[in-house]
Every structure is written in C-alpha cells, then in structure tokens.
Amino acid sequence: MTDTNPAAVLRAAADHLRTLATNAAHEGRHNWDTGHTLGSRSPVVVDHPTQPSVLIETFAARLERVNAFIAAMDPAVGLALAELLATEANVADDIRQASPELTEEQLAAWVQGPLAIARLLLGEDTGRA
C-alpha cells in the first residue's frame, strides 16, 4: 500500500487482518488453545479440546512456547485487533476533521502505536534487515 493517509492505512490493515482471522477460524471456532496429541503427546494448537478442526502440531517439546504464542494470537484476538485498528482509523478521521491543517506526518503521530502495527501487518515496515 502506498497511501500515506493514516486512516487509510489503519483501515487497510483492519480489513486485511479481519480477512485473515475469519479465514483462520473453522466452524465459528475463534479461540485456540494448546494441548497434546493423544498418541505421541506432541505439542499442538487446537480450536476445540476434544474435536479439533484446526490442528497445528510441532514435533519437539521445546516448541511448546511457539504453540503458546500461536494460541494466544488466535482468530478471536485477530478480530479484536482488527476492530481496534478500525476504531483508530475513525479517530484519525475525527482528528483530521477537527484539525485540517495537520500534515499527514503530524496526524500519524496521533495514532503512532496502532499505525506501526498496521504497517507491520501490511508488510510496509517490517523492521527486519
């Protein structure tokens, strides 16, 4: 995305994340948790404790920390974060309307934290060398 309007960036990220979270959920199951397979006791991430439809399995016990992170960032969190980004887009619009003299850079400073997350989600500012 090449738009520098903070509200547009926030909305694009909210839409993108909402789509990802919705597509990751199966049968309306938005909450994920960690567990273990019955046989090998391999660490897993599931969307239901007894009848999982999403199963992410790691084959090393040391990766349970990775599974815990994946479970913590489940579709429910993605949908909530998408809503937060959309709300911040509305805040940016309100600020723009109240203070039309602000530059894009000045407006971006008002929503700096959410905007940084939005740019990461959109792959615009990975901070990776």
Secondary structure by P-SEA (a helix, b strand, c coil): cccccaaaaaaaaaaaaaaaaaaaccccccbbbbbbcccccccccccccccccbbbbbccccaaaaaaaaaaacaaaaaaaaaaaaaaaaaaaaaaaacccccaaaaaaaaaaaaaaaaaaaccccccc
